[in-house]
Structure formats: C-alpha cells, structure tokens
C-alpha cells in the first residue's frame, strides 16, 4: 500500500482527535479509571473511536491496536498503532502538553507515523526512508555531542517497578546532563529529540502506542531509537538520542 496515502489518512485522523482535545480542553473530564500513577479518561476512548472511524473508512481491512483496545486481528502483518491521547494525566490536569500518536506498522516496523500536538498546532510526520517533518518542514536531531550540553527527557511510566528502573539512571544523569526533563508524554519526548529541541529520551515500561510513531520520526530525523521488550503487555525500554551521545550514555547507564 502507499505509505504516503496512509500518512495522509493518519494526519486527518490525528487532527480530528486533536480537535476533540481542544474542544474539551476546559471541560470537566470524566474519569473512567485511575490508579496511583495514572488516569484514564472517557475522552481517551472517544478520541480513539474518532481516529478508528477515519482510518477504517479508508482502510477497512487494516486492524487498529490502540491504548483503548483493538479492532480486527492485530497480529496481521499490517496494523495501525494508536495512542488517542498521549499524556492523558497532563490533559486531565489542564497541562497543555499532550498529543495524538498514530503509526502504521508492517511486520512490526513503523513505516509511517504522525504525532500531533493540538495545543501548539505542531504536526510531526515521517514515512520510512524519507526525512521527518514538522508542519511540512524537514527536521533534524541536534548536533550536541556532549552530555554536559544535552537536555535529557525521562519517563517513569505508570508504576513503582518502572519508576525504580529509572531512578538510578536519573541520579547518574542529573549531574552529567545540562538538564533533565520529565514532561509526561512519551510521543512528544520522542519528537522533541527528532526536532533537535532535546537530545536524549529514556523510559522504561513505555507502551508500544506511546512510541510507535515517535520512534520512526526520530529515525527519519537522523537520530537513534532502540526499544527492547520488557515485562508488561506491549511494554518497552526505550533509549533514544541524536546519534552522537550513545557512548556517553552507555558509560553512564550501562
Ligand atoms: C504516558 C506516556 C508517558 C508515561 C506515562 C504514560 P498515556 O502515556 O506518554 O511517557 O510516562 O506514564 O504512559 O498513558 O498518557 O497515553
């Protein structure tokens, strides 16, 4: 199938879901469930339904694996991977740092991806083999090659176990990097590396739908993106950087 056509459809779906986020920005958010370190909103479900309707209208045979459930046989070679609102806790608290993430995967590899932040109207896109873009303009990772100059984004996922995996890394990095940022959206953490705003993104226990699009966008912007499966359904340990900081990172994080 045409990856360009798939991307155009994903952009329409992401913008529709982003519009829903903006429309409900100031409304009282209905909470479907909450744990000590997470919130799931009714709007997450509504956003995924909005996205699925647009994707399935144009591509009725491609299944959707989303944070709010799946449609079709997600073991198919080709599938959509969707996070309808990435950074849900931020969104629930009125913090305007969350986004929509949609990726098309073939045989488990992302081939087209979009991350849309409706609050600042920033649309990050990529098709494998082509240059990543921000609002249609090519983007590249930073050229900072020293950790002491770098901004490192961290994520702590959703439970004590995943946080405990990251705390020693944070302790080591807090004095080695220029700054640490923990901003609550994996997809935005990834695309900020792609755009050269930050230089490293690390998270243990992040889910596939959080990173499927952002990881591709980093690679198409000249960066490095590793994700190895860890315990938990669709859970990964992500190490991403601008491609110049790997050695220093390996020395510190082991
Ligand atoms: C979020 C991720 C973030 C992670 C949070 C949560 P959600 O995704 O983007 O990086 O630290 O725990 O998983 O749940 O808002 O879509």
Boltz pocket constraint, residues with backbone or C-beta under 6 A from the ligand:
constraints:
  - pocket:
      binder: B
      contacts: [[A, 37], [A, 39], [A, 67], [A, 83], [A, 85], [A, 86], [A, 87], [A, 88], [A, 89], [A, 155], [A, 156], [A, 157], [A, 158], [A, 184], [A, 185], [A, 186], [A, 187], [A, 203], [A, 206], [A, 207], [A, 210]]
      max_distance: 6.0
